[in-house]
């Protein structure tokens, strides 16, 4: 069974963003937060050792795919 995750957060002084992750096993919040942090900093052009703060707003977990409606 596939588990679907949606992490919503933002880097300091930046727009909110989200990241989808699917896994066939349970993932910890710490793992999801670190993955989001690394990807967020990389997208913004920062080194992962940067002191720029990244904040997690929500972590959603579902047994069915998660969709975001933009309308």
MIBAVO-914398 format. One record per residue (C-alpha): residue number from 1; residue in one letter; chain; x, y, z. Coordinates in Angstrom, 1 decimal. Layout:
// MIBAVO-914398
seq = NUM, type = a, mol = A, c1 = X, c2 = Y, c3 = Z
...
// end
This chain:
// MIBAVO-914398
seq = 1, type = x, mol = A, c1 = 0.0, c2 = 0.0, c3 = 0.0
seq = 2, type = x, mol = A, c1 = 1.3, c2 = 3.4, c3 = -0.9
seq = 3, type = x, mol = A, c1 = 1.3, c2 = 6.3, c3 = 1.6
seq = 4, type = x, mol = A, c1 = 1.1, c2 = 9.8, c3 = 0.2
seq = 5, type = x, mol = A, c1 = 2.5, c2 = 12.9, c3 = 2.0
seq = 6, type = x, mol = A, c1 = 2.1, c2 = 16.6, c3 = 1.4
seq = 7, type = x, mol = A, c1 = 4.5, c2 = 18.9, c3 = 3.2
seq = 8, type = x, mol = A, c1 = 3.7, c2 = 22.7, c3 = 3.2
seq = 9, type = x, mol = A, c1 = 6.2, c2 = 25.2, c3 = 4.4
seq = 10, type = x, mol = A, c1 = 8.3, c2 = 28.2, c3 = 3.6
seq = 11, type = x, mol = A, c1 = 11.8, c2 = 29.6, c3 = 3.9
seq = 12, type = x, mol = A, c1 = 12.2, c2 = 32.8, c3 = 5.9
seq = 13, type = x, mol = A, c1 = 11.0, c2 = 35.8, c3 = 3.8
seq = 14, type = x, mol = A, c1 = 9.9, c2 = 33.5, c3 = 0.9
seq = 15, type = x, mol = A, c1 = 6.6, c2 = 32.3, c3 = -0.6
seq = 16, type = x, mol = A, c1 = 4.9, c2 = 29.2, c3 = 0.8
seq = 17, type = x, mol = A, c1 = 5.6, c2 = 26.1, c3 = -1.2
seq = 18, type = x, mol = A, c1 = 4.8, c2 = 22.4, c3 = -1.0
seq = 19, type = x, mol = A, c1 = 6.3, c2 = 19.0, c3 = -1.7
seq = 20, type = x, mol = A, c1 = 4.7, c2 = 15.7, c3 = -2.5
seq = 21, type = x, mol = A, c1 = 6.3, c2 = 12.4, c3 = -1.4
seq = 22, type = x, mol = A, c1 = 5.0, c2 = 8.9, c3 = -1.9
seq = 23, type = x, mol = A, c1 = 6.3, c2 = 5.9, c3 = -0.1
seq = 24, type = x, mol = A, c1 = 5.5, c2 = 2.2, c3 = 0.4
seq = 25, type = x, mol = A, c1 = 6.5, c2 = 2.5, c3 = 4.1
seq = 26, type = x, mol = A, c1 = 5.8, c2 = 5.0, c3 = 6.9
seq = 27, type = x, mol = A, c1 = 8.1, c2 = 8.1, c3 = 6.9
seq = 28, type = x, mol = A, c1 = 8.9, c2 = 10.1, c3 = 10.0
seq = 29, type = x, mol = A, c1 = 8.1, c2 = 13.8, c3 = 10.3
seq = 30, type = x, mol = A, c1 = 11.8, c2 = 14.4, c3 = 10.9
seq = 31, type = x, mol = A, c1 = 12.6, c2 = 12.7, c3 = 7.5
seq = 32, type = x, mol = A, c1 = 9.9, c2 = 14.7, c3 = 5.7
seq = 33, type = x, mol = A, c1 = 11.0, c2 = 18.0, c3 = 7.3
seq = 34, type = x, mol = A, c1 = 14.6, c2 = 17.5, c3 = 6.4
seq = 35, type = x, mol = A, c1 = 13.8, c2 = 16.5, c3 = 2.8
seq = 36, type = x, mol = A, c1 = 11.6, c2 = 19.6, c3 = 2.4
seq = 37, type = x, mol = A, c1 = 14.3, c2 = 21.8, c3 = 4.0
seq = 38, type = x, mol = A, c1 = 17.0, c2 = 20.5, c3 = 1.6
seq = 39, type = x, mol = A, c1 = 14.8, c2 = 20.9, c3 = -1.5
seq = 40, type = x, mol = A, c1 = 13.6, c2 = 24.3, c3 = -0.5
seq = 41, type = x, mol = A, c1 = 17.1, c2 = 25.7, c3 = 0.1
seq = 42, type = x, mol = A, c1 = 18.4, c2 = 24.1, c3 = -3.1
seq = 43, type = x, mol = A, c1 = 15.5, c2 = 25.7, c3 = -5.2
seq = 44, type = x, mol = A, c1 = 16.3, c2 = 29.1, c3 = -3.7
seq = 45, type = x, mol = A, c1 = 20.1, c2 = 28.7, c3 = -4.4
seq = 46, type = x, mol = A, c1 = 21.2, c2 = 28.2, c3 = -0.9
seq = 47, type = x, mol = A, c1 = 23.7, c2 = 25.6, c3 = 0.4
seq = 48, type = x, mol = A, c1 = 22.1, c2 = 23.0, c3 = 2.7
seq = 49, type = x, mol = A, c1 = 24.4, c2 = 24.3, c3 = 5.5
seq = 50, type = x, mol = A, c1 = 22.9, c2 = 27.7, c3 = 5.1
seq = 51, type = x, mol = A, c1 = 21.6, c2 = 29.4, c3 = 8.2
seq = 52, type = x, mol = A, c1 = 18.4, c2 = 30.4, c3 = 6.3
seq = 53, type = x, mol = A, c1 = 15.4, c2 = 29.2, c3 = 8.3
seq = 54, type = x, mol = A, c1 = 12.9, c2 = 26.9, c3 = 6.7
seq = 55, type = x, mol = A, c1 = 9.5, c2 = 26.5, c3 = 8.5
seq = 56, type = x, mol = A, c1 = 7.1, c2 = 23.6, c3 = 8.2
seq = 57, type = x, mol = A, c1 = 3.5, c2 = 24.7, c3 = 8.3
seq = 58, type = x, mol = A, c1 = 1.7, c2 = 21.4, c3 = 7.8
seq = 59, type = x, mol = A, c1 = 2.4, c2 = 17.7, c3 = 7.0
seq = 60, type = x, mol = A, c1 = -0.6, c2 = 15.8, c3 = 5.6
seq = 61, type = x, mol = A, c1 = -0.6, c2 = 12.0, c3 = 5.3
seq = 62, type = x, mol = A, c1 = -3.1, c2 = 10.0, c3 = 3.2
seq = 63, type = x, mol = A, c1 = -3.7, c2 = 6.5, c3 = 1.9
seq = 64, type = x, mol = A, c1 = -5.0, c2 = 8.0, c3 = -1.3
seq = 65, type = x, mol = A, c1 = -3.3, c2 = 10.5, c3 = -3.6
seq = 66, type = x, mol = A, c1 = -3.4, c2 = 14.1, c3 = -2.5
seq = 67, type = x, mol = A, c1 = -4.4, c2 = 16.8, c3 = -5.0
seq = 68, type = x, mol = A, c1 = -4.3, c2 = 20.6, c3 = -4.7
seq = 69, type = x, mol = A, c1 = -7.1, c2 = 22.5, c3 = -6.4
seq = 70, type = x, mol = A, c1 = -6.0, c2 = 25.9, c3 = -7.6
seq = 71, type = x, mol = A, c1 = -9.5, c2 = 27.2, c3 = -8.3
// end
